[in-house]
Structure formats: C-alpha cells, structure tokens
Amino acid sequence: MKRKGFIVLGLIFIFIFTGTAFGQKAKKPYELIQWNKPQSIGQRIGGQQYVLPEGWKEAIQGVTKIKVSNFGALEHDPATVLNAKRFEELTGIKAELLAWAEPPIVAKTVSIFAAKSKAVDVLCYDHPTTYMQMVAGGWLHPIDAIWGDPAVWKLYAPPTKKGLTAPDGRIYGSIGQTKTMMLFYRPSIIPKPPDTWVELREIAKKATTEKIWGFVFPAGGEMDIIYPLRDMIYSQGGRMVDLKRQRIIVNSAQGKNAWKMLADMVLTDKCSSTSVLEYSWMAASDMFAMGKAAMVMTHTVDANRFQDPKKAPGIQNDWAVAPPPKWDKTKPDAYHASYFDIDGYMINKFINDKQKAAAMLFLDFMRSYEASYRELIIEGNEAAVLSVYDSPDAKKIPVPEGRKAAMSRAVLETFPPAGRALTDIIKEFFANAITKKMEPMEALEKCQKTLDEYAVPE
C-alpha cells in the first residue's frame, strides 16, 4: 500500500510539474508581445518613427498576411495604403486592404461576425454609430494590452479613452483615421466670421442672394442631418446620447434649439435651400466649393480640397476657416466644439491566436505618430496623435493651428447599438418638417417618440 501511495504521489507531482510547464508553453502568441518594451507604449508609438515592441517576432511566427476591411475605394485613402506598405516593411506581414463600399459595410461586417467567419482579421468601424453595436455582439477580441500605459492617452484628443472603453471596462477598438469639422466662409462676402450660431444665422440671412445661399448644411444622405444637429447641441454644452439609458435624445432643450434653428433657416429665413434634403455632407461641401454658398460647416479635410482650383473653382483665393461656433455669447469658449469621429479598427474574435497577434501589431502601428503623420500630410485627414500638428511639414498644410484646436475640443459620443439605423428616423422627421408635412416642433416630438419605441425598454 505504501508503495502504491508513493507512486500515486509521484504521479500527482509529475502532473502538477508538467501541467505548470505546459501552461507556460501554452501562452497565447499575442501574450508573448511585451508592449511596454523596449520603451513604454506611449514612447514607442509617440515618436516620429514607430518602434516595434519586444517579442513580436516570436508572436507572429508563420503569419504572412492579414486581411483588413476598408471604408471605400483605396484611391481615396492613399495614407492607408502607404501605412499598410510600411507595416509590411517593418514586419514582413502583408496587410491586404479590402475596399468595401460604405453603404453595405455594416451589414457585411455583422454577417462575417454572425457566421463566426475567419475570412477577415481586422474590420473597420465608425466609432459613434457602430462601435457599441460590435462590442455588444460579443464578436471582438479585447485589446487592453496595447493600451496598457496611462501616458499613451496623452497622445490623443481628450475623449479618446472614455470613448474606447466599453461598459465592461475593457477596450476592443483602436484608431485608424480621425476627423472633426470647422466653419468655412468666404471673406469677400463675410469679412468677419461668426463666433456663435446666433450670429451665423443673422449673417447668413444678409449674405443670401439670388445666386448664393448664406449657409448650406446636409440633410439628405445617411447620417448627414446628424452633423449639423449634433454640432449645434454640443455648442450649447449638451449631448445627443443618454449613456445611462442608452438612448438617442433629440428633444432636449439644446436639441429643440438646434432643430428649430435649422428648420427656420430653410423655412423662415430662406438662407438655406430646401434642397438640403438632397445634400450629403460632400454635396454641401461642393456647393461651397462651386461658389454657391457663403458658409458651410464641413470636415477639416476639405481645407486640402478647397485649395485645389480643379476641385473648388468658385472660391479660389476666397475662403477661410474659423472654429466651430458656440451657441451664443453666454457660452464658454470650450463650447466651440464639433463632433470627434474615429474610423477605427477591431479584431475578429474568431481568427486564430497567431493572426490575433499580427492584427494587434497592425493596430498598434496604425494609431502611431508615424501613421498619423501620413494621414495628415499625405491624405489630409486629421492626425490622431496631436503632436503631429507641431511638425515642420504640418505648418505647410492649410490652417494647422485651427485644426489642432478643433481636434482638442471635439466631442466623442458613442451611439447605442443600431444607432446608425436610428439616424434614418431623424432624417425622416426633419424632412417632414422641411416639406411642411408637420410643424417643426411637432416633427421633433414625434421623432423622439419613434426613437424611444426602437430603444430597449426601461
């Protein structure tokens, strides 16, 4: 019996020892990467040249390619293409960019996740409208490890950390491109830009002629009415999303002010056209570029487009830029705010662990100073890493100081799941107001009621 007992104890000891050793050998590939070495994460990715973390070679051994979805045609994203090539130079891993048309991209992404498909490693998302939907689906690989340095958040706009942190306290997304908006105006018509929305409305009325609209805004395409409505709500210190209740709110006091002013500019002041119902944000921008509008709120990237005579023939030597207006003179300057958008990246939970390691490495690079530099200087998007605006080359782009200030004050809100679809309801009811099917405030209240009907019951 004693001998048997010793044998049993020996077997238990061997099992424990080998089990522990096996546990060490079974460490997942992405856990081999030491993200804070040879420097802290903030230092590695915040320098002018990206530095790979230690352990990356062992982690991605055998991986030769990752597939990455992209918002639209690659010809419009030269910085993304160059960054993918640079990533391949650094790691030997080809990042195959999949140019997906934007309208079906959410449905396509959800289909891949729902099927637990391994076909795509990294998928793109529009942060305000789809990040929470993807998180809620349980489809994403958590990437807290690449954010595991408190100093790293200092590189980005203030809302970034809160925006990327999911309700469970974990992080599932990273940064690809960033953008915000500013007010563009024509000095030949408007010598001094408005500081507030109240002033903007009065100036727009005076600037309107038979040939030129005082102010144009988009209300026709997917998400487009959200841009001006959201900016006007932020200019009053309000927000569009009730995070606690996970609902979109448009009939707050700030929302009512914004909705009424937009409707009044079309119906009462007639300084904006009823054709706003047909304008995407790009179409509104084009109206300004063709010289048919005195003012427009549009993406800062349009500063690059407006200086091109072929793309903006109607405003050459006659355009300038100003901060987003605050609502009125009583509001603090911090309310000179537009929305902050992240076109981000997320990792498919269903791919194998080596592919996850390679995907995490790709995300680490794409949020770096080096990648942000290409986004700003080459493509004209905003720089996620704010210090890029202080580089010598950034001084050569249109209005770098104004763009940095706009990014620093921008507001990031995360819509509840299916939030992008809910914006179609807002577009529908705003159209009801402009076409006089309903009184503007009646349309707003019915819009809110419909949004509430779509929300999770309280």
N, C-alpha and C positions, 0 to 999 in steps of 0.2 A: 504493500500500500504506500509505504514511504517513497519507494522508487517511482511509482506512478505519480505520486504527488509532485516529486521534483520535476518529472517530465512535463506535467501539466504547467507548473510554474515556469519552466523553461520556455515552453511554447508560448505562454502568455507574454513573457518578457520579449521573445523574438517578435511576436506580433506587434507589441507596442513599439519596439525599436524600429522595425521595418515599416510600420504604419506611419511613424513620425517622419522617417526618411522619405517614404513615398509621398507624404504630404508636402514635403519641401520640393521634391522633384515635380510634383503636380501643380506647382504655382502657375497661374494662368499667364500666358505670354504678355498681355498688357500690364500685368503686375510686376514684370521684370524691369519696366522702364522707370528710371529714377528721375522724375520730372523736375526736381529741385537740384539736380546736379548736371554739369559741373558748376552751375550757378543757380540761384533761385529762379523760379519761373518768370517772375517779373523782369529780372535782368536778362535772362536768356532770350525772351521774345520781345523785350522792350528796346534792345539795342538796334543800331542801324542794320546789322546783319544778324539774321536768325542763327541761333546756336542749338544744335540737336541735343536732346537730353541723353544722359548716360543709360546704357542698357538697351538702346533702341535696336541695335543690330541683332542681338540675340532674340529680341521680342518678335521681330518681323521676318525672321529667317525663313526663306522659301516663298515669301509673298512677292509677287512680281507686278501685280496690278490691283487697283481698287476702282470701283465704278461709282461715279458721283453725279447725281442729278443736278441740272442747272436750269434757272429761270430763263427760258427762251434761247434764241439763236446765239451762238458763240461769237458771231461777228459783232454783236453789241456788247460783249464782255471781254475785251482784249486783256484787261488786267487779270481776270480769272484764268484765261488761257496761259498767260505768261507765268502766273503763280503756280499753276499745275506743272508747267515745264520745269520751273525752278525746284519744285518739290521732288520731281524725278531726278534732277541733277544731284540733289542732296542725299537722296535715299535709295535711288535705283528703282523705286516703285512708280509705275505709270499711273497717273490719275486720269482715267478715261472719263471725260466730261460728256454727259448725256444731255443734249439740247432738247428740253421738253417745252412745248408750247405752254404758256402760262395759264390760259383758261382751264384746261383739264388737269393741271398739275396736282391739285389737292386730291381729287378723286383717284388719280393714278397712284399717288403715294399711299393713300389709305388702302387701295386694292392690294398693293405689294405687302403692306403690313398685315392686312387681314388674312392673306394667303400664307403668312409666315414664310414668304419667299426670301431666298438668299441672293436674288438676282442683282440687287443694288446694295452697296455697302454704306454709302453716305447719301443722305437725302436732304434737299434744301427745304426750308420753311420760311414763311413770312411771319415774323415774331408776333406782332399784335393780334393777328387773326387766327393763326393756326398752331402756334407753339403749344398752347394748353390742350388743344384737341389731341395732338400727337402724344403728349405726356399722359393724358387721361386714358388713352388707348392701351397703355402698358407695353408699347412697342419699341421703346428706346433703351439703348444701353447707357447707363449712368456714366458721366464723365467728370465726377467731382475731382478726381485725381489731377486733371490738367489745370484745375483752378485752385489747387491746394497751396496757395501762397497769398496771404492777406494783401501784400503790396501789389499784386497783379491788377487789382481793381482800379488802382490809381491811374492806370494807363488809359482808361476808357471814360466815356460820359457817365456822370453820376448815377443814372437809373439802371445801369447795366446789371449790376449784381442782383438787385431786387428782381429785375425783370427775368433773369435766367433761373432764379431759384424757384423750384416747383413747390406746391403745397406740402409735399413730404420732406422738404428741406434739402432735397438733392438737386443736382444740376444735370440736365440732359441735352442742353444745346450750347452751341458756340457761334462765333461771329464769322460771316462771310463778307457781306457789304453792309454799310450803314448809310442812312440818309436822313435829311430833315428839309425844312422849307424856309424860304425868306421872301420878302416882298420885293418884287422887281417893278421899276417905274421908269417913265420917260421924262428926263429933266426938261426937255423942250416944252412939255405940257405941264409938268408938275415940278417946279423948281425946288420945292422942299417936300420931302416925303412925309406922309402922315405918321405920327407917333402912336396913334390909337385907332381902333376900329371906328370909333365915333367920328374922328377926323377923316378917316378914309372914306366913309360914306358921303360926307359933305363934299370932299374934294372930287369924288367920282361923279357926283351929280353935275358939278361945274365943268368937269373935263369932257363930259359926253357931248358928242356932236353927231351929225348925220353919218359921218364916216368912222367915228371912233367911239367905242364903248369906254366908259370910265373905269370899269373893273370887270374882269371876267373870272369865273370860277367853274369848276367841273361838277356836274351832277348827273352824268349820263352813263358812264361805264361802271363796272364792278368796283365797289369801294370808293368811287370818286366823290360823292357828296360828303363822305366821312371826312375828307381832308379839310375843307373849309369849316365844317361844323365843329370838328374836334379842335382845330386851332383857335376858334373863337371861344370855345368853352375853356380851353387852357389859359387864354388871355385874361380870363376872369378869376383864375385860380381854381376852377372846377375840374372835374374829371368825368369821363364818359362811362367808366366801368365801376360798378359797386362790387369790389372784390369780395367782401364778406358774403354777399348774397349771390355773387356770380351772375350778375345781370348787366345788360347794357341799359343805361339810363339817358334818355334824350329830353325828358320833360322836367329836368331840374331847373332852378331859377336861371342858371347860366345857359342851359340848353334852350330855354324859351327865348332868352335874349338873342342868342345866335340864330336860331331858326327864324325868328321874326325879322331880324335884320337882313338875312339872305333873301327871304321872300319879298321884303319891302324893296330891296334894291332892284328886283325884277319887276314887281307889280306896281309899286307906287313911285319910286324914284326914276325907274326906267333907265338906270345907268348900267344895268346888266341885261343881257338879252334873254328872252325866253328859250333861246337855243342852248342855254346851259344844260338843259335836259338831254342834249345830244353830245355834250362835250365829255371826253375823258380828260384826265389831268394833262395828257400830252396835247390834246386838241386845244385846250385853254391856253397852254403854253405857246402853241403855234399861232393862235390869234394875236398874242402879244408880239411874237417874232415877226409876223407879217405887217406889223404896224397898225393893227386894227383895235388895239386896246391901250389904255394909258397905264393900267396897273394889273398885275397878276401875282398871286401867291403861288409859287411853284418850287419844285425841288432845286436845291442849291446847285446840283449838277448842271442845270440849264445855263448857269453862268458860262460854262465852256461852249455850249451850243450857240448862245446869243452873240458871241464874238465872231462867229463864222458868217461871212456875207452870204454864203450859199444857203445856209440853214435859217438865217434871220435877216433877210434882205431889207425889211421895213424899219429896222431900228439901229442900223449901224451908226456908231458914234452918238447914239441917243438912247442909252439905257444905263441904269444904275441900280444899286441894290441897297436895301435897308433891313434892319432887324424885323422879325415878325411883330406886328403891332400888339401892344397891350390893349385892354378893352377901353379904358378911359383914363383921364388924368389922375384919378384917385387910386389907381392900382400901382403896386410897386414895380420897379423895373425888372424884377425877376419874372414877371408875367409876360415879358417879350418872348413868348415861347411857342414853338411849333411842336409837331409830333416827332418822336425819335423812332426810326424803324431799323430793325435788324433783319436783313436777309441772311438767315443763319444756316448752320449745318447740324444734323443729328445723325446718330449712328444706329443702323438697323440691329435690333436685339438678336435677330435670328441667324446672323452670319457667324462663322467660326471665330475662335478666340484670337488666332493669328491675324485674321482680317480686321478684327476689332482693334488690335494693337496698331496696325498700319493706319486704320481710319482715325484713331485718336492722335496719331502723329500728324496726319494731314490737318486735322482741326487745330492742333497746336500751332502749326506753321501759318495757317490761313488767318489767324487772329493777330499775327505778329506785326511789329513795326514795318518789317520788310515788305510783307504782303499789303499792308495798309498804304504804304508809300506808293505802290503801283496803282492801287485803286484811286488815289487822289491825283497823282501826277499824270498817269497814262490814260486812265479812263474818265476821270472827272467826278467819280463818286466821292463821298466823304471819307475821311480817314478815321477808322475805328480808334486807332491809337492817336490821341490828341496831340502828342508832341511832334507828329509828322508835320503839322501846320507851321512849326517853327524852323523847319529845314530850309536851306537856301533855295532849293527848287520850288518849294511851296510858295515862296514870295513872288514867283513869276505867274502863278495862276490867278484868275480873277478873284478879287476880294477874299484873300485867305483869312484875314483877321475877323471879318464878319462871319465867315463860315465856321471858324473855330468857336466864336461866341455863340452862334446859333446851336451848334452841337452841344456846347456846355450847358445850355439852358433847356434843351429839348426834353420832352416828356415821353416816357415809355409806358404804355398801358398794355396789359395782356388781356385780350378778349376771352370770354368763356368759350368752352368747346362749341364748335359750329358757329362761332362768332362771325366768320366771313359770310356765311349764308344769311345771317341776320341783317347784315348791312343792306341786302337787297330789299328788305322790308322798309328800311329808312329811305332808300332811293324811291321806292314806290309811292310812299306817302308824301314825300317832298314834291314829287311830280304831280300828285293830286292837288297840292296847294298851288303850284305854278300854273297848272291848266285850269284852275278855278273850279275843280270838281268839289273841293271843300275849302272852307276858310282856313287860312294857315294854322291857326292855333287849334282848330278842330282836327286838322290833319295830324298835328303833332300828338295830341292826346290819343287819337286812335292808333297812331303808330306805336306809342308806348304800350297801349293795351295789347296790341298784337305781339310785340316783343315779349311781354310778360307771359302771354299764352304759350310761347315757344320755350320759355325758361323752365328749369327744374322747379317743381312745386316746392313751396316753403313749408 
